[in-house]
Amino acid sequence: MDDEKVDIRGIDRSLMRGIAWTGMAKWSTQLVTWGATVVLARLLTPAAFGIVSMATLYLGFVALFNEMGIGAAVVNMRDLTPAEIRQIHTASVGLGLAGFIVACGMAIPIGMIFHANEVPPVIAVLGLSFIVNAFKTVPVALLQREFRFKFLAFNEGCQAVVMAAGEVVLALMGFGYWSLVIGELLGLAVAAGLAFAWRPLAFAVPRFSKLKRVTRFTLHLLGGRILWYVYSNADFAVVGRVIGKEALGIYQIAWNFSNMPLRKITELITRVTPSAFAAVQQDRVLLRRYFLNITEGLSLVTFPLCVGITLVADDFVKLALGPQWIDAIVPLRLLSVYISMRTIQTIIPQVVIALGDTRFLMHNGILAIVVMPAAFLIGTHWGLAGVGWAWMIAYPIVAAPMYVKLYRMIDLRAGPYLRSIWPATSAALLMSLVVLVVRVFLPADLAIAARLAVQVVAGGLIYAGTIWFLHRGRVLAVWSAMNAMRHPVSGGHAGG
């Protein structure tokens, strides 16, 4: 039992260090990414973003088969032998090569579907990313399983900086939409090279008779991921096919800015938490403890960002992006509201995977693939705003079974869950009220930059003040728990 206690404290420390390192890397590079996106929006046209979005929409689907859940299998199946891991590594590279071949073969038909002649060469060039990523899938999964998040954070930070710098420089040189393509490949190449150099791994001929259990795990996971990808990207396909590439470019920018809080937090969480969930997968109490603590942290960080984007979307778009992006204001507002709902749901699949029920994710994906594309198609009758409303109305239908499943798996009750998100929810509501009042009293001739600054400062102060004065005990308790994880004392148990 003492060994178990030490293991729990070790997991706590590794989890906190992982979150700290990964969070520091992601948020330090976030400014670079935001800045690059704003510059690119000024340098490139909506059609340029739309062309690359059409290509990445298809390539993202092929990438699911390329990776096939191999990384998740290596992280969660902790009894894999070194020989099995080498075989999996070889299979991963083989799948990467196959993904590139498929991408090249389907490039022209995809361009015909979207009525865009520029798309096929973009698909062919970006298809190289499958081969590049294949070399780092298993090394990164091993680093993740070993809680070596310091290097992973450095690696991802380098990828983000190289990609952003490459895209901006190439755009300034007049490469147009190719700047987005080449910049992404440069970032991926740097990340793959660093990962393989840090965790080199030999190859072995795959013996699929020895990897049956891995295959079963990955096939169920792959099914769920395919369905998830189709429904979560159906909005791009519908907008591009029904409304056109310029509308898709505008929607892409709105999606990018509304998703930045979710994307960075999701990348942080999916990098760190699977290792912790897998390590305590036999203890439902600890799983519930980690889930509630992480949910509370997610809501505290992301709710003010998402709600803030919703409140100041008009002034932000006019100031940062310019008049050619005015049509992005309404979808940006609606998508930001949706993202605030989705953020706190991102770790539920991680718990389900850790407990081995990947089949449920596939079944939930079937529900989503029925509901969401139909909602987007109906929404296009009201333009991009209708697509945003489709997310807000239809997504809760898809998310509800996930919470029911979690209740059954780890006995998660509604009361503790609602208490975990109440501090962020109440503070975000009060922040919204104050910012809306401030907007009413701002002078009509006030410069846009000043208007935006006043709203951001007012909202930030109200949110922070509400958290501190109304939920101080909760914040201090979370802080104490974090310190206890980082600096455990000898003896005792890391309780929930």
SELOMAR-240232 format. One record per residue: residue in three letters; x negated, z, y negated of N, C-alpha, C in turn. Coordinates in pm, whole numbers, plus 50000, padded with zeros to 5 digits. Example, Ala and Ser with C-alpha at 12.3 -4.5 7.8 and 13.67 -1.06 7.14 Angstrom:
BEGIN
ALA486815078050569487705078050450486805078050330/SER487155070850225486335071450106487105078749997/
//
This chain:
BEGIN
MET499175000050122500005000050000499145000049874/ASP497985006949878497105007149762496594993249729/ASP496264985949839495804972149816496874963949747/GLU498154966249787499254958849725499344962049577/LYS499134975049543499194978949403498084972249322/VAL496884971949380495764965549311496054950749292/ASP496634944349395496974930149385497974927749272/ILE498964936449261499964934849156499314935949019/ARG498444945749001497774947148873496884935048844/GLY496254929948952495434918048933496254905948892/ILE497414904548954498304893448918498764894948773/ASP499094907248733499504909748595498414905348497/ARG497184909548525496094906048435495864891048432/SER495894884848551495664870348556496774862848484/LEU498024867548499499144861048432498994861948281/MET498654873848231498524875548086497354867548031/ARG496224867748103495084859948057495404845048060/GLY496134840848164496504826848172497404822748057/ILE498404831148027499294828147915498514828147784/ALA497604837747768496834838647645495944826347625/TRP495184822747727494284811247715495074798247699/THR496084796447782496854784047775497604783147643/GLY498204794247601498934794247475498024791447357/MET496844797647357495904795447247495484780847239/ALA495204774847355494784760847355495904751647308/LYS497104754047359498204745047327498634746047182/TRP498704758047129499154759346991498064755746892/SER496774757046932495714752546842495664737346835/THR496004730746947496044716046945497384710646895/GLN498384719446885499694714746840499654709346698/LEU498884715746612498754710946475498154696846473/VAL497164694746560496564681446568497604671246615/THR498384674946717499394665846770500474662846668/TRP500974673246602501994671146498501464662046388/GLY500234665246343499644657146236499494642746277/ALA499034640446401498864626746449500194619546457/THR501244626446502502564620146513503094616146375/VAL502904624746276503354621546140502594609346087/VAL501274609146107500474597746060500894584946130/LEU501084585646262501474573846338502854568746296/ALA503754578146264505084574046217504994566546085/ARG503984569746005503784562545880503124548945901/LEU502254548046002501474535946024502194525746111/LEU503034530546204503684521646300505174520646272/THR505794510346327507224508046308508024514746419/PRO509334516946398510164521946508510104513146631/ALA509994499846612509924490746727508684493446811/ALA507564496946748506334499846822506524511746915/PHE507134522346863507414534046947508414530347057/GLY509364521747024510354517847124509744510047239/ILE508784501147210508124493247314507384502447412/VAL506604511647358505844520747445506784530047521/SER507874534047458508844542747525509474535647644/MET509784522547629510334514947741509364514647858/ALA508084512847828507084512147934506904525748002/THR506794536247924506544549547982507774554648057/LEU508944549848020510144553848092510044549748238/TYR509634537448263509484532748401508274539048469/LEU507144539948396505924545448456506084560148492/GLY506854567348415507104581348448507824582848581/PHE508714573348608509424573648736508464570748852/VAL507614560648835506634557448940505674569048960/ALA505354576248852504414587448861504914598348954/LEU506224599748967506764609749058506314606949201/PHE506344594349241505884590549374504364591549383/ASN503704588849270502254589449265501754603549294/GLU502374613649231501954627449251502644633749371/MET503934630549389504724634049507504774649049534/GLY504614657249431504674671649452503454677349518/ILE502364669749524501144674349590500574686649521/GLY500544686449388500014697949315500794710549343/ALA502114709649343502954721349370502734726449512/ALA502534717449607502294721549746500994729249758/VAL499954724649690498664731449697498744745349633/VAL499504746549525499634759549458500454769249542/ASN501554764849598502484773949664502194776149812/MET501584766649881501264768250023499854774150033/ARG499784787150028498514793950010497684794850138/ASP498244790450249497494791050375496904777550415/LEU496864767950323496244755050353494744756950380/THR494244750150483492824751050516492024741550427/PRO490704743850413489874734550335489964720150385/ALA490054718450518490174704850573491474698350530/GLU492564705950532493854700550489493824696850341/ILE493164704950261493084702150117492304689350091/ARG491234687150166490474674650148491314662550189/GLN492094664050294492964653050336494034650250230/ILE494584660850174495584659150068494974652249947/HIS493734655649916493044649349803492914634349824/THR492534630349945492424616049976493774609149964/ALA494814615650017496154609950007496574608449861/SER496194618049778496544617249636495934605049570/VAL494664602449598494004590749538494624577849592/GLY494974577749720495644566049775496984563349708/LEU497734573949682499004572349612498794567449469/GLY497704571649407497404566949271497154551949268/LEU496404547149364496144532749371497444525149398/ALA498264530449488499554524049517500444523749394/GLY500434534549316501234535049194500814524349095/PHE499504521949083499014511548992499484497749038/ILE499414495049167499834482149220501334479849196/VAL502124490249222503574489149201503884486649053/ALA503174493748966503404492048822503144477648779/CYS502044472048827501724458148791502784448548846/GLY503234451048970504204442249032505564442348965/MET505944453748907507264455048846507254453048695/ALA506094450448637505984449748491506904439048432/ILE506864426948486507674415948430509164418548447/PRO509654422548566511094425548579511564436348482/ILE510734446648459511144457248365511254451548224/GLY510314442948186510404436648055511664428248040/MET512074421748147513304413748143514534422548128/ILE514524434148192515664443248183515884447648038/PHE514784450647969514894455447831514854444047729/HIS514734431747776514654420247685513504421847586/ALA512344426447636511184428747550509944422947616/ASN509424411947563508244405347622506974413547605/GLU506984423047511505774431047489505574441747596/VAL506624444947670506574456347762505694453947886/PRO505744442347955504974440648078503474443448065/PRO502754437947965501324441247957501074456047930/VAL501964462447857501804476847833501934484647964/ILE502904480748046503084487348176501844485448263/ALA501304473348265500134470648350498934478948308/VAL498694479848178497534487548130497734502548153/LEU498914507648118499184521848139499224525548288/GLY499434515648374499414518348517498074523748565/LEU497004521248489495694526848524495714542048524/SER496654547848451496724562448444497014568548581/PHE497674561248670497954566448803496654568948879/ILE495734559648871494454561248940493654572748877/VAL493644573248744492904583848675493444597548712/ASN494754599148704495364612248733495194616348878/ALA495134606648970495054609849112493804617849146/PHE492734615649072491484622749100491514637249054/LYS492464640848966492484654548919493664662648971/THR494594656649045495774663849090495434676049172/VAL494654674249278494314685349367493304694849302/PRO492234689949236491334699449167492064708349066/VAL492974702648989493714710748892494614720848962/ALA495254716749073496104726049148495284737649204/LEU494084734949251493224745649303492814755249192/LEU492454749749077492124758348963493314766948922/GLN494484761048930495704768348896495944779448998/ARG495784776549124495994786549229494994797949220/GLU493804794749169492744804649156492794811949022/PHE493834809548942494034815948812492884812948714/ARG492324801148723491214797548633491774790048513/PHE492564797448437493314791248328492454788948205/LYS491344795948193490484793848078489984779448074/PHE489514774548189489054760748194490214751048178/LEU491334753748244492484744748233492944743548088/ALA492914754648015493304754247874492334745647794/PHE491034747447820490024739247751490204724547784/ASN490474721647911490654707947956491824701247886/GLU492964708047882494154702147820493984700847669/GLY493264710247610493004709247467492154696947434/CYS491134694447516490304682547496491124669847511/GLN492004669647610492854657847631493724655247509/ALA494344665647455495254663947341494504659047217/VAL493324664747191492564661047073492054646747083/VAL491504643047200490994629347218492124619247206/MET493284622147266494404612847260494884611147117/ALA495074622347045495564621546907494584614046817/ALA493304617446829492294610846744492214595946777/GLY492244592646906492164578646946493344570546894/GLU494544576146904495734569046858495684566346708/VAL495304576346631495274574846485494204564746443/VAL493004565846500491914556746464492294542246498/LEU492834540346617493214526846658494364521346572/ALA495304530046534496404525546446495864521346310/LEU494904528946257494284525346129493534512246138/MET493014509146256492284496546277493234484746300/GLY494534487546306495514476746317495904472846459/PHE495724482046555496074478946694497564479946723/GLY498364484646628499804485546649500164494446765/TYR501144489946845501584498446955500514500547063/TRP499494491847066498404493747161497594506347132/SER497644510947008496954523546977497534535147057/LEU498864535147079499504545547158499094544547305/VAL498944532247352498594529847493497154534047521/ILE496224528847443494804531447467494474546047440/GLY495084551847337494834565947307495234574947421/GLU496374572147483496814580347597495844579147714/LEU495374567147742494424565247852493104572547825/LEU492654572447701491414579547668491554594447694/GLY492684600247652492904614547675492964617947823/LEU493664609747900493774612248044492424611148113/ALA491614601448072490294599548134489394611648109/VAL489424616947989488624628747957489074640648042/ALA490374642748051490894654148129490544652848276/ALA490684640848331490374638848473488894640948501/GLY488044635748413486614637348432486184651848428/LEU486704659548333486354673648323486854681548443/ALA488084678748487488654686148600487854683648727/PHE487514671148753486794667948876485364673248870/ALA484774673548750483424678848737483404694048759/TRP484454700848713484514715448725484894719648867/ARG485734712048932486184715549067486044703349157/PRO484774699149185484584687349270485134689749410/LEU485654679149467486324680349596486004668249681/ALA485614670849806485274659949898486544653349951/PHE486364642150017487474634850076487424636050228/ALA488594634450290488694634250436489854625150473/VAL489714618450585490764609250629492034617250659/PRO493154613950595494394621650618494884620250762/ARG495224631250822495854631450953497264636850933/PHE498194627650920499534631550878500254640150982/SER499784639551107500364648451208500024663051177/LYS498904665151104498494678651068499114683250936/LEU499744673950865500264677150732501784676350728/LYS502444678450842503904677250847504574687350755/ARG504094699650755504734709850671504564706750524/VAL503404701250488503194697150350504144685750314/THR504324676450407505204665050383506644669550363/ARG507104678950447508484683950431508664690350294/PHE507704698550253507784705250123507844695050010/THR506934685250016506854675749905508034666149901/LEU508594662650018509714653350017510944659349950/HIS511254671949983512374678549916512104679949766/LEU510894683849733510534685349593510574671849522/LEU510094661549590510114648049531511534643449505/GLY512434646049601513824642249580514414648649457/GLY514164661649441514674668449322514054663249194/ARG512754660349199512074655549079512534641449041/ILE512774633049140513264619549110514614620249041/LEU515514628249096516834629649037516734635748898/TRP515864645848883515664651948750515164641648652/TYR514194633548693513624623748601514654613448559/VAL515444608848655516444598648622517444603948521/TYR517964616248546518994621148452518394625248319/SER517184630848319516604635648193516054624248108/ASN515874612448168515434600948090516494590048080/ALA517674592948132518744583148124519124580147980/ASP518934589947891519264587447751518404576447692/PHE517094576347726516204565847676516604552247732/ALA516914551847861517304539147922518594533847860/VAL519564542647840520834538447784520674533847639/VAL519924541547560519724537847419518984524547410/GLY517904522947489517124510647484517924498547529/ARG518764500347630519514488947686520744485747602/VAL521434496047552522704493947483522514491947333/ILE521664500047271521544499547125520354491147080/GLY519224491347155518084482947118516804490647099/LYS515674483247087514364489547083514104496946952/GLU514654492246839514454499646714515174513046719/ALA516404513146769517134525646785516404534946882/LEU515814529046988515064537147083513834543247017/GLY513174535746930512024541146858512424552846770/ILE513554551746701514044562746617514404574746703/TYR515094572146814515464583046905514214589646964/GLN513184581546994511934586847049511284596646952/ILE511254593246824510674602246725511494615146714/ALA512824613846711513674625746707513434634346830/TRP513324628146945513064635547069511714642447066/ASN510684635147017509344640847013509304653546929/PHE509864653046810509794664746722510694676046769/SER511854672946825512724683646875512144690047001/ASN511384682247077510854687147204509484693647193/MET508854692747078507514698347069507454713047107/PRO508384721547058508334735547104508534736747254/LEU509524729347308509794730147452508634724747533/ARG508094713147490507054706847569505814715747580/LYS505404721447468504204729847473504444742647551/ILE505604748647530505904760847604506074757847752/THR506744746847783506954743247923505624740547992/GLU504734733447924503424730847982502664743848006/LEU502804753147910502144766147927502704773548048/ILE504034774248054504674781848161504444775448298/THR504614762348306504444755848436502994755648479/ARG502074757748388500674758948425500364772748481/VAL500994783048426500604796848457501504803348561/THR502834802248541503744810248623503814806548770/PRO503664793648811503754791048955502784799149038/SER501574801348986500604809249061501074823649078/ALA501634829348971502124843148980503354844149070/PHE504304834849055505504834949139505144833149286/ALA504184824349313503794822049452503124834549511/ALA502364841749428501654853549477502594865049510/VAL503764865749444504704876849468506004871749528/GLN505934860349598507154853949647507904862349750/GLN507254872349808507914880949906508584893149843/ASP508394895249713508914907149645509924902849539/ARG511214904149570512254899749477512284908049349/VAL511934920749359511924929349240510884924349140/LEU509694921349190508644916449101509004902649045/LEU509594894249127510024881149078511014882548963/ARG511974891648981512964893848876512294899448750/ARG511364908248769510654914148655509904903448576/TYR509144895048647508414884548579509364874848510/PHE510444871348578511394861848521511984866948391/LEU512454879348389513074884848268512074886448155/ASN510864891048186509864892748080509464879348019/ILE509274869348104508884856248053510034849847976/THR511264851748022512424846447951512514852447811/GLU512304865347802512354871847670511274866347578/GLY510064864747633508994859147552509284844847508/LEU509824836947598510184823047564511194822547450/SER512224830647461513264830347358512724834947223/LEU511874844947221511334850047094510494839447023/VAL509784831347100508904821347039509634808347005/THR510504803747094511074790347077512384789946999/PHE513204800447005514474800246932514284797846783/PRO513374805046716513224802346572512704788446543/LEU511854782946631511344769546609512444759146622/CYS513224760046729514294750346751515364751246644/VAL515804763446614516834765246512516294761146375/GLY515024764246349514424760346222514394745246203/ILE514034737846308514034723246299515434718046270/THR516444724146335517824720146310518204721946163/LEU517794733046104518194736345967517524727345863/VAL516264723545886515524716345781515234701945820/ALA515954696645918515654683145969515694672645859/ASP516664673345769516794663045666515594662845572/ASP515234674445519514094675145428512784671845500/PHE512654676145625511424673445700511234658545722/VAL512284651545765512184637245792511864629645664/LYS512544632845555512314625845429510894627945379/LEU510374640045394509034643145342507934638045434/ALA508034640845563506934638145656506934623845709/LEU508104618145735508164605245803508494593645712/GLY509264596045607509584585245515510954579145538/PRO511374570345449512744564945451513074556645573/GLN512064550645642512384542245758512884550445876/TRP512774563745867513184572445977514394580945943/ILE515134577645838516284585645797517314586945910/ASP517474576545989518464576946097518104586846208/ALA516894592446201516484602246303516984616246271/ILE517534618546152517894632046109518964638146199/VAL520074631046218521184636646295520804639046441/PRO520204629146513519794632046650518744643146659/LEU517874644246559516884655046559517564668646554/ARG518584669946471519314682646462520014685946594/LEU520704676346648521464678846770520544681846889/LEU519474674246900518534676247011517844689747001/SER517584694346879516934707446863517844718746911/VAL519144717446886520084727446937520074727447089/TYR520094715547148520054714547294518774720547350/ILE517654717847284516364722847333516334738047332/SER516964744247234516994758847232517714764447354/MET518704757047406519394761347527518534758947651/ARG517854747647652517104743847771515814751947789/THR515224756247679513934762947685513924774647783/ILE514954783047774514954795147856515314792348001/GLN515644779748031515984776248168514804770048242/THR513694767748172512604759848229511924766648348/ILE511944779948354511204786548463512054788848588/ILE513354786148581514194788148700513714779348816/PRO513434766448795512924758448907511634763948966/GLN510804770348882509554775948933509824787149033/VAL510834795349004511204806049097511754800149227/VAL512594790149213513194783749331512114777549419/ILE511144770949358510054764749434509214775449504/ALA508924786349432508114797049492508794802949615/LEU510134803249615510874808549729511154797749834/GLY510664785749812510684775549915511954767349927/ASP512914769249837514184762049850514174749449763/THR513264740249792513184727949713514394719049737/ARG515094721049848516274712949876517364715349770/PHE517484727849721518494730649619518234722449493/LEU516964721149455516644713349335517104698949352/MET516994693749473517454680149499518974679349485/HIS519694689349538521154689349527521604690649381/ASN520904699249306521244700649165520964687749088/GLY519924680549131519634667649069520724657449093/ILE521354658149210522474648949239523614651349141/LEU523924664049114524954667149016524574661548879/ALA523314663648841522864659148709522924644048695/ILE522564636948801522514622448792523914616348787/VAL524914624048826526294619648813526814622348672/VAL526494634048619527064638648492526374632548370/MET525024633348365524324630248242524354615448203/PRO524024605948292524064591948248525444587648197/ALA526494592448263527844589148216528084594648076/ALA527594606848052527764612947919527014604847813/PHE525784600247845525014592447748525694578947718/LEU526194572647823526844559647804528074561047714/ILE528844571547736530004574047649529544577247508/GLY528454584847498527954588947367527494577547280/THR527004566647339526514555447258527604549147173/HIS528874551747204529954546647120529884552546979/TRP529194563946965529014570346834527554569846791/GLY526814560446845525424558646806524514569546862/LEU523374571646794522404581546840522954595646831/ALA523844598046735524464611246726525274614346852/GLY525954604246905526744606147026525884609747146/VAL524664604247152523754607647261523304622147249/GLY523054626547125522714640647104523824650047145/TRP525064646447110526204654747150526384654747301/ALA526024643747366526134643047513525244653547578/TRP524034655347525523144665747578523774679547562/MET524314682447445524834695747417526074698947501/ILE526894688947528528154691347600527964691047751/ALA527174681447799527074679447944525994687948011/TYR524924691347939523824698548003524234712148060/PRO525084720147992525504732848051526154731348189/ILE526824720048213527434717648345526354716748452/VAL525224710848417524124709348511523354722448528/ALA523224730148420522414742348425523114753848496/ALA524444754148494525184765648550524824768548696/PRO524764758448785524424761548925523044767748941/MET522114764748848520784770648856520844785648839/TYR521674790348747521794804748725522514811448842/VAL523494804748899524164810249017523174811749132/LYS522324801749149521314802249254520344813649232/LEU519944815449108518994826149076519614839749102/TYR520894841349072521594853849101521534857049250/ARG521724846949332521714849049476520314851449531/MET519314845049471517964845849526517244858849489/ILE517394863149362516654875049318517584885749261/ASP518894884449288519884894149242519814895949090/LEU519784884849018519734885448872521134887348816/ARG521364898248747522674901248688522744895848546/ALA523974893748500524174888248366523714897848257/GLY523954910848277523614920648174522144920648139/PRO521234922648234519804922448202519344909148142/TYR519924898148191519524885148139519924883547993/LEU521164887047961521624885847823520864895147730/ARG520514906947780519724916247698518334910547670/SER517804902847764516464897447743516434886847632/ILE517524879747608517544869447505518254873847377/TRP518834886047376519584890447259518714892147134/PRO517514898047142516714899247019516484885846951/ALA516064875747025515814862646965517104856146917/THR518184857846993519454851546955519994857446825/SER520014870646816520544877046695519694873746573/ALA518384873646591517494870746478517644856146434/ALA517804846946530517974832846495519294830346423/LEU520364837546463521654836046397521574840746252/LEU520954852346230520824857446093519934848446010/MET518874843246071517994833846002518774821545957/SER519634816346044520434804546011521344807245892/LEU521994818545895522904822145786522174822745652/VAL521024829145650520274830645526519774817145476/VAL519244808945564518734795945522519854787145467/LEU521024787445529522154779545479522574784245339/VAL522544797245317522864802545184521814798245083/VAL520564798945121519474794945032519614780244994/ARG519974771745089520134757445061521214755044955/VAL522274763144958523354761344861522874763944719/PHE521994773544702521574777744569520294770944520/LEU519684762544602518484755444556518864744944452/PRO518094743444346518394733344244518394719344303/ALA519314711044261519434697544315518224688944284/ASP517524691744173516374683544135515044689244184/LEU515094699244270513874705244323513184695444417/ALA511854694444408511094685244493511314688644641/ILE511304678144725511574680044867510574689544930/ALA509314688344893508284697044950508574711644917/ALA509004714244795509314727944754510564733044827/ARG511574724344840512784728144913512444732245056/LEU511624724045120511254726745258510474739745269/ALA509544741845178508724754045181509574766545162/VAL510514766145068511364777745043512194781145167/GLN512764771145229513594773445348512774778945464/VAL511584773345485510734777845596510294792345574/VAL509884795545453509434809245424510594819045438/ALA511754815445381512914824345389513334826545534/GLY513404815845611513794817045751512804825245831/GLY511514822745810510494830245883510534845045854/LEU510674848545725510714862745688511944869745746/ILE513084863045740514304869245794514204871045945/TYR513674861046014513554862046160512614873546197/ALA511434873746136510474884146168511014897946131/GLY511674898746014512234911645973513314916546067/THR514174907446112515244911346204514664916446336/ILE513694909346388513054913546514512444927346498/TRP511784929546385511064942246368512014953846341/PHE512974952046253513824963346213514984966046310/LEU515494955646375516614957646466516204958646613/HIS515044952946646514634952746787513204957746804/ARG512804967146716511424971846719511074978146852/GLY511994986246905511714992947032511454982947143/ARG512244972347142512074961947244510714955147229/VAL510354951747106509084945047082507924953847123/LEU507984966847088506914976047123506814977847274/ALA507964977847341507954979247486507284967147551/VAL507604955347500506974943247554505484943447528/TRP505104947847408503684948647373502954958647462/SER503584969847488502974979847576502804974347717/ALA503814967047763503714961147897502584951047904/MET502414943347797501324933647793499964940647796/ASN499844951347719498584958847719498324965147855/ALA499404969947918499244975948050498774965548151/MET499264953148136498824942448225497354939148202/ARG496944939448076495574935548044494574946648074/HIS495014959448053494094970748069494724981248159/PRO494894978448287495524988048376494645000148398/VAL495285011548409494545023848440494465025248591/SER493525033448636493385035248780494565042948833/GLY495005039048954496155045649015497435040548955/GLY498565045249008499865041348957500255027549005/HIS501445023848966502015011149011502485003448891/ALA502224990548890502664981948781504124979448798/GLY504924988148749506364987048770507024977448678/GLY508334975548701509104965948622509864972848515/
//
